[in-house]
Amino acid sequence: MNLMDSPTLQLLLCQESRPNLGYLAWMIRNGDLSLTASEPEAPTKVVPEPALELTQAGQSIEEPGANYDLIDLWSADPIPTQVPTLTSSSSSQVPSRSLLSVSLPVVLVPSPSLVQASPLDQSAPLVSCSSSALPSPLAPWRSSSTPQAPLPPARLEAESPATARAFRPTPPPRPVSPSPSSRPTTASSPPQSVCPEAPLGLLDTPGRPSVVDAQHQLRASGIRAAPSLCTPSAPLDSSLPLTSPPASLTTSSPQSSVLTSPPQSRRSAAQLSSSGCTVSPWSVSRWVPPVPVADAPRSFSKSFFLLLETQAASLSVLSVDMRVTENKKDHNTHKYVSSNLIVRRNKEFTIIIQFNRDLNEQQYNLELEFLIGSSPDENRGTYIILPIGKEKPEVRWKSRVVETQGNYVTVGITPDASCIIGRFRIFVVVVSDLGKQRTERNTDTDVYVLFNPWDPADHVYMDKDEDRQEYVMNDVGIIYNGEFNNITNRSWNFGQFEQGVLDACLLVLDAGKVPLVFRGSALEIVRQASALMNCQDDDGVLVGNWSGDYSEGTAPTAWTGSPEILLKYAKEGGEPVCFAQCWVFAGVLNTLVRCLGIPARVITNFCSAHDNTGNLKTDIVLDEDGKVDRSRTKDSVWNYHCWTEVYMKRPDLPEKFSGWQVIDSTPQETSDGLYRCGPTSVNAVKEGELSYPFDAKFVFAELNSDVVYHQSNKEGETKILQVDTTYVGKLVVTKKPDSSDYEDITSTYKYPEKTVKEREVMQNAERSGIPTRDYLPLTEAGVTIEIQTDTVKMGDNFKLTLNINNQTSQTCTINATITGCVAFYTGVVSKTFMHENKAATVEASKTESLTVDVYAKEYTPFLVEQGKLLFVVYGHIEETDMSLSTMKVITLQPPKLTITMSGTPEVGKDLTISVDFQNPYNFILQNVQLRLDGPGLIPIKIKNYSQILPGGSVKYKVSMVPRTPGKKVLMSCLDCPLLRQVTNQLEIEILKIE
């Protein structure tokens, strides 16, 4: 073969080194290479390495060896990128010297590996990797007395087994101190690590350009280093300690290299220039970490020289066009505000690669590498090597050549339907006889891979496009609260497409140390995410707070959406955000899973039981006077509770239990040691199949617990007064697709009360471990009490009506005790403000009403957030000596917050938004905060007021210019310690006039 026609590796030996070819033979034999000897075609001359002025293409270097930003020692990217070519401006004639040329038909791939020997005597050859070939000033040499800076501790990961081939000694060499007594005497002994005396001399053959394969210049916190030795390539998941570079740095370890001054025979660049020699470019290859070297010899007079000679122009990549706009549109990711490509699993995307010349597929192979995480591994799915246009059975990702036009190649890539989701680094690799040439690390070509609810092969597939638009693509929703018979709502900005939110969501997984191998499973993602939303166990996203004191953060009622929270969490380096309650946990969790591509929605369960004892009973204990005994009442019924549902296939459960799954990040109870809940199959809860994972018993109790009223006497003994089997789980709602109304989905969780099917479900639940209802049936009192009231504004007096229905055949006299308490929305009592007795006589089969007056001056001083009043009625029937009880929560309506718009709602036209509020109370509102949020219109605006006097008003105006058409929602919230949950929203249709 003519060396001028193809890339060839030549090994040039000094004539005096012929007796030591045995060491080279050992190295060749263990590297599966062959060795042939021939006389050189032309006399080859040795030039001692000059002090060259090196420049990087397109960059001027002021300080020798500076600004070679080739690899970040501390980065998580274990694959160094292609490095720029280093060129020299020096030239001179080379003195003639007779050398032996040894031609190797197989080249080193993909990078220089360990080539080392222990010399038998002072004339023995020094065999080194081409790290020593770095010309000055990249590898300046110092005397052994020169103080050396300690090398920062670091670990770099080597290449994968698939790319580690050349010169792999067996067994691997051990660093030892070479001495006359310890040097091997046969070529079959493994070589020992040595440290070269000085950089190898520059070799040149007249008429032939020379390219020396050199190591990367390191970048470690601004410190430059040129390592002297390389190890054999190691598996990708292994780490090798970095030892001392020979020039600028050494380690403080006793195993550091000992360096000497360079030989005095070197010529200066000026001398070379005067001789007319043209110094050829120096190409820089991939860096491989060196092994420790102990007590290396200080001087060697003879050396082997590695010369990598490229006779033909190599194929290289000029640019990679990720076709971001076109691919995002095809993958339904066009709403994400990101300059990077975002795609979905199991759907092809295309990129266009430009080469420096037309592609010769017979001579070159092309590969794409996709890497994620700090330790990419092919076996773990974190390192994808994808041959372009060729099948690789063990790789589930697919690629094909879509089109070739000149030096432009369009490639189609299809990620696997179960691949890891997250941000992948991408490299284009040209594989030739010389090894692998990778494109530079470029964050602009990073690609995000998400779940794909449009594809049936993905576990999150959802068949109806209407549902996908609502539960994946809709970035503004509604969260419902209030009471089951007086539902209120507030808009919530999910904002999953806003700039930085996707990265923040991935940061949540990283901060929670979710293993990458779990991130291809929607089941694992949502279970981990439900724990990572709260900070009970770790530094989760949100701090839960139900105390009423939010002076150290933001009140839960003040938030208007998720992006502000997630971006704050990311900006502060994973510091939990203060504060949250159930709807905030549910809203932010909904954003995270939608952002990753999992269909999700926020659910509100009215009258939701929190069963601390796990016995499917909510026990309310009353004292002898009918008051709630707060010391003995541990369970509570939340006025409402919000959680998140996700839609997915459950491969771990029977097929019928796939579909909607409950996940709840509000820290209530632990699951497998962490505060989390789910995913729980909604269908399994409905059927009472509670033995399947995860947390089905807890969710079932939230919807089906019985409220059991007990009465205690002075001796502490209790008796059951009444059992209400219908109070808990009265109504379950979510936002209806493409509507502002709510959808009643109670029937997806439970069968109608007191039906045959409902009794069958309870029997299934008992077989799954739920305690039996041994307190049923109870003797019916024959009399019922119902509490009624109209809508009540906060600060108003109102009347409470007790409707007493006598279902017996005799007249009954009922003595009723009414207790009024201020309560949190969780059912926890804060303060009792009234206690009143009433009596009524009700004829058989008749209904009588009692009226109780409630005055604002009695409850206002004790109000807590969200203005909940709890009334418990205890009744005693004189004729039968039987008792009964009931309760009701009343939500006081806050004052109105008004949002108005002036201007034309068109793209490019000015709009003015005005928010107005008037204080209707006779007390001062202090430390008032007003928030205005308009996704797609304006960023969050916050206005603070020190106080608003009684009867006083505030007006906040904001001007904006809409940039995109479509339906937009403006949300506003006013919050202060004395007044919470004051919200309003305004929907605007922005028109685009052609």
Secondary structure, DSSP 8 states (H G I E B T S, - for coil): --TTTS-EEEEEEEGGGGGGHHHHHHHHHHTT---EEE--SS--EEE---B--EEETTB--SSTTTT----BTTSS--S------EEE-------B--EEEEEESS---SS--------SSTTS-----GGGG--BTTS----TTS--B-----EEE---GGG--TT--SS--------TTTS-SSTTS-------SS---EEEBTTB--B-EE---EEETTEEE----------TT-EEE----SSSB--SSTT--------TT---HHHHHHTT-----BEE----------S--S--S--EEEEEE--S----EEEEE--HHHHHHHTT-TTS--SSEEEETTS-EEEEEEESS---TTT-EEEEEEE-SSS--GGGTSEEEEETTS--TT--SEEEEEEEETTEEEEEEE--TT---EEEEEEEEEEETTEEEE----GGG-EEEE--TT-TTSTT----HHHHIIIII--EEEEEEEETTEEEEEEEE--TTSTTHHHHHHHHHHHTT--GGGTT-HHHHHHHHHHHTB-SSSS-SEEE--SS--TTS--GGG--BSHHHHHHHHHTTS--EEEE-HHHHHHHHHHHHHHTT--EEEEEEEEEEE-TTSSSEEEEEE-TTS-B-TTT---EEEEEEEEEEEEE--TTS-GGG-EEEEEE-S-SSEETTEE-EEEEEHHHHHHT--SSTTTHHHHHHHHH-EEEEEEE-TTS-EEEEEEESSSTT-EEEEE-TTSSSEEE-GGGT---TTSHHHHHHHHHHHHTT----TT-S----SEEEEEE----BTT--EEEEEEEEE-SSS-EEEEEEEEEEEE-TTS-EEEEEEEEEEEEEE-TT-EEEEEEEE-HHHHGGG--TT-EEEEEEEEEETTTTEEEEEEEEEE-B---EEEEEEE--BTTS-EEEEEEEE--SSS-EEEEEEEEEETTTEEEEEEEEEEE-TT-EEEEEEEE---S-EEEEEEEEEEETTEEEEEEEEEEEEB---
